[in-house]
Amino acid sequence: MSKKGKIENEELKTDNEIEMDLHLYESIQEVFEFELEKIFKNIATKYGKEYLFNQEDLMSFYKKMKLEFSFKKSQSINSKQKDNEDLPDEIRCLARIWSNGYMDKNTFGGRCARKKIINTEFCRQHNVHLVHGRYDKPPSKVVKGFFIRQNDPSQTLENDEDEEN
């Protein structure tokens, strides 16, 4: 490959150390985002009303969170994590967790019980993947919709918008 079209005359490398030309990388990214918009449109059509979000909410959420799509088996809370719930708030991770969809008046989910990494606000996992947002901030419309739907299956996007007006 020629050095032309590469960032600072270096090739882009992915996590798997694959060398890639800048133009190829940008083309893949463009196609991915185009296809992602179509996927989000289908998801919003199928589930948006039920979970209180639309296509724009999903795209905004994706761009804000820089989500990486990967799958791994969920793990149950181990005894070490249960012990961490006694950590002082100053050293606990600030991530919101699903917590079996727990929702109370203005509380959505729970707070991560893990210890923060030094000089950060989150544990190792939530420094990489902060799907449900910060525990000390209101959740995004998408995240809030999942909690509301989990707790009250009769809720729809129209019901939520009526309450706002």
ChimeraX commands (.cxc) that place a marker at each C-alpha (Angstrom):
marker #1 position 0.00,0.00,0.00 radius 0.5
marker #1 position 1.17,3.51,-0.71 radius 0.5
marker #1 position 1.55,6.00,2.11 radius 0.5
marker #1 position -0.79,8.43,0.35 radius 0.5
marker #1 position -4.19,8.77,2.06 radius 0.5
marker #1 position -3.00,7.47,5.39 radius 0.5
marker #1 position -3.19,9.33,8.69 radius 0.5
marker #1 position 0.20,10.91,9.35 radius 0.5
marker #1 position 1.76,8.45,6.89 radius 0.5
marker #1 position 0.79,5.57,9.13 radius 0.5
marker #1 position -1.79,2.90,8.50 radius 0.5
marker #1 position -4.87,2.61,10.69 radius 0.5
marker #1 position -4.95,-0.43,12.92 radius 0.5
marker #1 position -7.93,-2.06,14.52 radius 0.5
marker #1 position -7.95,-3.93,17.83 radius 0.5
marker #1 position -6.82,-7.01,15.91 radius 0.5
marker #1 position -3.84,-5.11,14.46 radius 0.5
marker #1 position -5.09,-5.24,10.87 radius 0.5
marker #1 position -3.47,-2.57,8.73 radius 0.5
marker #1 position -5.99,-0.59,6.71 radius 0.5
marker #1 position -5.81,2.28,4.25 radius 0.5
marker #1 position -7.59,5.45,5.44 radius 0.5
marker #1 position -9.89,5.56,2.40 radius 0.5
marker #1 position -10.93,1.94,2.90 radius 0.5
marker #1 position -11.57,2.62,6.59 radius 0.5
marker #1 position -13.71,5.69,5.81 radius 0.5
marker #1 position -15.66,3.75,3.16 radius 0.5
marker #1 position -16.40,0.92,5.58 radius 0.5
marker #1 position -17.43,3.43,8.25 radius 0.5
marker #1 position -19.74,5.26,5.79 radius 0.5
marker #1 position -21.43,2.03,4.68 radius 0.5
marker #1 position -21.75,0.88,8.30 radius 0.5
marker #1 position -23.46,4.13,9.39 radius 0.5
marker #1 position -25.79,4.02,6.35 radius 0.5
marker #1 position -26.81,0.45,7.13 radius 0.5
marker #1 position -27.08,1.27,10.83 radius 0.5
marker #1 position -29.62,3.99,10.05 radius 0.5
marker #1 position -31.73,1.42,8.20 radius 0.5
marker #1 position -31.41,-1.03,11.08 radius 0.5
marker #1 position -32.38,1.64,13.61 radius 0.5
marker #1 position -35.38,2.58,11.48 radius 0.5
marker #1 position -36.55,-1.05,11.58 radius 0.5
marker #1 position -35.89,-1.31,15.32 radius 0.5
marker #1 position -37.79,1.92,15.98 radius 0.5
marker #1 position -40.70,0.76,13.82 radius 0.5
marker #1 position -40.88,-2.58,15.57 radius 0.5
marker #1 position -40.06,-1.63,19.18 radius 0.5
marker #1 position -40.04,2.18,19.43 radius 0.5
marker #1 position -43.67,2.58,20.39 radius 0.5
marker #1 position -43.38,-0.20,22.96 radius 0.5
marker #1 position -40.08,1.04,24.48 radius 0.5
marker #1 position -40.70,4.79,24.04 radius 0.5
marker #1 position -38.04,5.80,21.48 radius 0.5
marker #1 position -37.72,6.63,17.78 radius 0.5
marker #1 position -35.00,6.31,15.09 radius 0.5
marker #1 position -33.48,9.69,15.90 radius 0.5
marker #1 position -33.21,8.74,19.58 radius 0.5
marker #1 position -31.32,5.57,18.63 radius 0.5
marker #1 position -28.92,7.40,16.29 radius 0.5
marker #1 position -28.30,10.09,18.89 radius 0.5
marker #1 position -27.71,7.46,21.56 radius 0.5
marker #1 position -25.32,5.54,19.27 radius 0.5
marker #1 position -23.29,8.63,18.34 radius 0.5
marker #1 position -23.14,9.88,21.92 radius 0.5
marker #1 position -22.09,6.55,23.40 radius 0.5
marker #1 position -19.87,5.34,20.54 radius 0.5
marker #1 position -21.34,1.89,21.06 radius 0.5
marker #1 position -19.39,-1.17,20.07 radius 0.5
marker #1 position -21.54,-4.12,19.21 radius 0.5
marker #1 position -20.26,-7.25,20.86 radius 0.5
marker #1 position -21.93,-10.10,22.63 radius 0.5
marker #1 position -20.89,-12.09,25.62 radius 0.5
marker #1 position -22.67,-14.28,28.08 radius 0.5
marker #1 position -24.05,-12.41,31.05 radius 0.5
marker #1 position -22.62,-13.25,34.41 radius 0.5
marker #1 position -24.46,-13.40,37.68 radius 0.5
marker #1 position -23.36,-11.13,40.48 radius 0.5
marker #1 position -20.65,-12.88,42.42 radius 0.5
marker #1 position -20.04,-12.59,46.12 radius 0.5
marker #1 position -17.14,-10.17,45.56 radius 0.5
marker #1 position -19.45,-7.70,43.81 radius 0.5
marker #1 position -22.04,-8.03,46.57 radius 0.5
marker #1 position -19.31,-7.18,49.09 radius 0.5
marker #1 position -18.42,-4.06,47.06 radius 0.5
marker #1 position -21.86,-2.55,47.74 radius 0.5
marker #1 position -20.45,-1.50,51.10 radius 0.5
marker #1 position -17.77,0.68,49.45 radius 0.5
marker #1 position -17.96,4.40,50.28 radius 0.5
marker #1 position -19.71,6.43,47.57 radius 0.5
marker #1 position -16.53,8.43,46.86 radius 0.5
marker #1 position -14.74,5.38,45.47 radius 0.5
marker #1 position -17.68,3.62,43.79 radius 0.5
marker #1 position -18.26,3.62,40.05 radius 0.5
marker #1 position -20.85,6.21,38.92 radius 0.5
marker #1 position -22.44,4.00,36.25 radius 0.5
marker #1 position -26.16,3.21,36.16 radius 0.5
marker #1 position -26.81,-0.53,35.94 radius 0.5
marker #1 position -29.94,-2.38,34.82 radius 0.5
marker #1 position -30.54,-3.96,38.23 radius 0.5
marker #1 position -33.35,-6.17,36.86 radius 0.5
marker #1 position -35.09,-3.06,35.51 radius 0.5
marker #1 position -35.60,-1.52,38.96 radius 0.5
marker #1 position -37.52,1.73,38.74 radius 0.5
marker #1 position -38.95,3.97,41.44 radius 0.5
marker #1 position -40.45,7.46,40.94 radius 0.5
marker #1 position -37.27,9.16,39.59 radius 0.5
marker #1 position -34.78,6.30,39.99 radius 0.5
marker #1 position -33.91,4.10,37.05 radius 0.5
marker #1 position -31.76,1.05,37.80 radius 0.5
marker #1 position -29.06,0.91,40.42 radius 0.5
marker #1 position -25.53,2.10,40.94 radius 0.5
marker #1 position -22.57,-0.07,40.01 radius 0.5
marker #1 position -21.01,-1.65,43.09 radius 0.5
marker #1 position -17.47,-1.81,41.70 radius 0.5
marker #1 position -14.55,0.38,42.70 radius 0.5
marker #1 position -13.56,3.27,40.38 radius 0.5
marker #1 position -10.30,3.13,38.50 radius 0.5
marker #1 position -7.89,5.76,39.84 radius 0.5
marker #1 position -8.41,9.19,38.20 radius 0.5
marker #1 position -11.69,8.14,36.55 radius 0.5
marker #1 position -15.33,8.06,37.57 radius 0.5
marker #1 position -16.00,4.48,36.48 radius 0.5
marker #1 position -14.84,0.90,36.98 radius 0.5
marker #1 position -12.94,-0.91,34.23 radius 0.5
marker #1 position -16.11,-2.24,32.56 radius 0.5
marker #1 position -17.99,1.07,32.56 radius 0.5
marker #1 position -14.99,3.04,31.29 radius 0.5
marker #1 position -15.44,0.98,28.12 radius 0.5
marker #1 position -19.23,0.42,28.01 radius 0.5
marker #1 position -21.51,2.95,29.69 radius 0.5
marker #1 position -24.79,1.74,28.19 radius 0.5
marker #1 position -27.24,2.98,30.84 radius 0.5
marker #1 position -25.46,6.27,31.54 radius 0.5
marker #1 position -24.35,7.83,34.79 radius 0.5
marker #1 position -26.26,7.03,37.97 radius 0.5
marker #1 position -26.14,10.68,39.08 radius 0.5
marker #1 position -27.62,12.04,35.80 radius 0.5
marker #1 position -31.05,11.54,34.22 radius 0.5
marker #1 position -31.10,8.63,31.75 radius 0.5
marker #1 position -31.42,9.19,28.02 radius 0.5
marker #1 position -34.87,8.82,26.45 radius 0.5
marker #1 position -33.90,5.39,25.08 radius 0.5
marker #1 position -32.65,4.06,28.42 radius 0.5
marker #1 position -35.62,5.54,30.29 radius 0.5
marker #1 position -37.98,3.88,27.81 radius 0.5
marker #1 position -36.55,0.44,28.54 radius 0.5
marker #1 position -36.98,0.91,32.30 radius 0.5
marker #1 position -40.54,2.23,31.92 radius 0.5
marker #1 position -41.50,-0.59,29.56 radius 0.5
marker #1 position -40.00,-3.19,31.93 radius 0.5
marker #1 position -42.13,-1.88,34.81 radius 0.5
marker #1 position -45.32,-0.87,33.00 radius 0.5
marker #1 position -45.93,-2.80,29.75 radius 0.5
marker #1 position -48.97,-0.61,28.97 radius 0.5
marker #1 position -46.75,2.47,28.41 radius 0.5
marker #1 position -46.15,3.65,24.83 radius 0.5
marker #1 position -44.29,6.57,23.26 radius 0.5
marker #1 position -47.62,8.39,22.81 radius 0.5
marker #1 position -48.40,8.08,26.54 radius 0.5
marker #1 position -44.98,9.52,27.40 radius 0.5
marker #1 position -45.41,12.44,24.98 radius 0.5
marker #1 position -48.90,13.20,26.32 radius 0.5
marker #1 position -47.47,13.54,29.83 radius 0.5
marker #1 position -44.85,16.04,28.59 radius 0.5
marker #1 position -47.51,18.33,26.99 radius 0.5
marker link #1:1,2 radius 0.2
marker link #1:2,3 radius 0.2
marker link #1:3,4 radius 0.2
marker link #1:4,5 radius 0.2
marker link #1:5,6 radius 0.2
marker link #1:6,7 radius 0.2
marker link #1:7,8 radius 0.2
marker link #1:8,9 radius 0.2
marker link #1:9,10 radius 0.2
marker link #1:10,11 radius 0.2
marker link #1:11,12 radius 0.2
marker link #1:12,13 radius 0.2
marker link #1:13,14 radius 0.2
marker link #1:14,15 radius 0.2
marker link #1:15,16 radius 0.2
marker link #1:16,17 radius 0.2
marker link #1:17,18 radius 0.2
marker link #1:18,19 radius 0.2
marker link #1:19,20 radius 0.2
marker link #1:20,21 radius 0.2
marker link #1:21,22 radius 0.2
marker link #1:22,23 radius 0.2
marker link #1:23,24 radius 0.2
marker link #1:24,25 radius 0.2
marker link #1:25,26 radius 0.2
marker link #1:26,27 radius 0.2
marker link #1:27,28 radius 0.2
marker link #1:28,29 radius 0.2
marker link #1:29,30 radius 0.2
marker link #1:30,31 radius 0.2
marker link #1:31,32 radius 0.2
marker link #1:32,33 radius 0.2
marker link #1:33,34 radius 0.2
marker link #1:34,35 radius 0.2
marker link #1:35,36 radius 0.2
marker link #1:36,37 radius 0.2
marker link #1:37,38 radius 0.2
marker link #1:38,39 radius 0.2
marker link #1:39,40 radius 0.2
marker link #1:40,41 radius 0.2
marker link #1:41,42 radius 0.2
marker link #1:42,43 radius 0.2
marker link #1:43,44 radius 0.2
marker link #1:44,45 radius 0.2
marker link #1:45,46 radius 0.2
marker link #1:46,47 radius 0.2
marker link #1:47,48 radius 0.2
marker link #1:48,49 radius 0.2
marker link #1:49,50 radius 0.2
marker link #1:50,51 radius 0.2
marker link #1:51,52 radius 0.2
marker link #1:52,53 radius 0.2
marker link #1:53,54 radius 0.2
marker link #1:54,55 radius 0.2
marker link #1:55,56 radius 0.2
marker link #1:56,57 radius 0.2
marker link #1:57,58 radius 0.2
marker link #1:58,59 radius 0.2
marker link #1:59,60 radius 0.2
marker link #1:60,61 radius 0.2
marker link #1:61,62 radius 0.2
marker link #1:62,63 radius 0.2
marker link #1:63,64 radius 0.2
marker link #1:64,65 radius 0.2
marker link #1:65,66 radius 0.2
marker link #1:66,67 radius 0.2
marker link #1:67,68 radius 0.2
marker link #1:68,69 radius 0.2
marker link #1:69,70 radius 0.2
marker link #1:70,71 radius 0.2
marker link #1:71,72 radius 0.2
marker link #1:72,73 radius 0.2
marker link #1:73,74 radius 0.2
marker link #1:74,75 radius 0.2
marker link #1:75,76 radius 0.2
marker link #1:76,77 radius 0.2
marker link #1:77,78 radius 0.2
marker link #1:78,79 radius 0.2
marker link #1:79,80 radius 0.2
marker link #1:80,81 radius 0.2
marker link #1:81,82 radius 0.2
marker link #1:82,83 radius 0.2
marker link #1:83,84 radius 0.2
marker link #1:84,85 radius 0.2
marker link #1:85,86 radius 0.2
marker link #1:86,87 radius 0.2
marker link #1:87,88 radius 0.2
marker link #1:88,89 radius 0.2
marker link #1:89,90 radius 0.2
marker link #1:90,91 radius 0.2
marker link #1:91,92 radius 0.2
marker link #1:92,93 radius 0.2
marker link #1:93,94 radius 0.2
marker link #1:94,95 radius 0.2
marker link #1:95,96 radius 0.2
marker link #1:96,97 radius 0.2
marker link #1:97,98 radius 0.2
marker link #1:98,99 radius 0.2
marker link #1:99,100 radius 0.2
marker link #1:100,101 radius 0.2
marker link #1:101,102 radius 0.2
marker link #1:102,103 radius 0.2
marker link #1:103,104 radius 0.2
marker link #1:104,105 radius 0.2
marker link #1:105,106 radius 0.2
marker link #1:106,107 radius 0.2
marker link #1:107,108 radius 0.2
marker link #1:108,109 radius 0.2
marker link #1:109,110 radius 0.2
marker link #1:110,111 radius 0.2
marker link #1:111,112 radius 0.2
marker link #1:112,113 radius 0.2
marker link #1:113,114 radius 0.2
marker link #1:114,115 radius 0.2
marker link #1:115,116 radius 0.2
marker link #1:116,117 radius 0.2
marker link #1:117,118 radius 0.2
marker link #1:118,119 radius 0.2
marker link #1:119,120 radius 0.2
marker link #1:120,121 radius 0.2
marker link #1:121,122 radius 0.2
marker link #1:122,123 radius 0.2
marker link #1:123,124 radius 0.2
marker link #1:124,125 radius 0.2
marker link #1:125,126 radius 0.2
marker link #1:126,127 radius 0.2
marker link #1:127,128 radius 0.2
marker link #1:128,129 radius 0.2
marker link #1:129,130 radius 0.2
marker link #1:130,131 radius 0.2
marker link #1:131,132 radius 0.2
marker link #1:132,133 radius 0.2
marker link #1:133,134 radius 0.2
marker link #1:134,135 radius 0.2
marker link #1:135,136 radius 0.2
marker link #1:136,137 radius 0.2
marker link #1:137,138 radius 0.2
marker link #1:138,139 radius 0.2
marker link #1:139,140 radius 0.2
marker link #1:140,141 radius 0.2
marker link #1:141,142 radius 0.2
marker link #1:142,143 radius 0.2
marker link #1:143,144 radius 0.2
marker link #1:144,145 radius 0.2
marker link #1:145,146 radius 0.2
marker link #1:146,147 radius 0.2
marker link #1:147,148 radius 0.2
marker link #1:148,149 radius 0.2
marker link #1:149,150 radius 0.2
marker link #1:150,151 radius 0.2
marker link #1:151,152 radius 0.2
marker link #1:152,153 radius 0.2
marker link #1:153,154 radius 0.2
marker link #1:154,155 radius 0.2
marker link #1:155,156 radius 0.2
marker link #1:156,157 radius 0.2
marker link #1:157,158 radius 0.2
marker link #1:158,159 radius 0.2
marker link #1:159,160 radius 0.2
marker link #1:160,161 radius 0.2
marker link #1:161,162 radius 0.2
marker link #1:162,163 radius 0.2
marker link #1:163,164 radius 0.2
marker link #1:164,165 radius 0.2
view
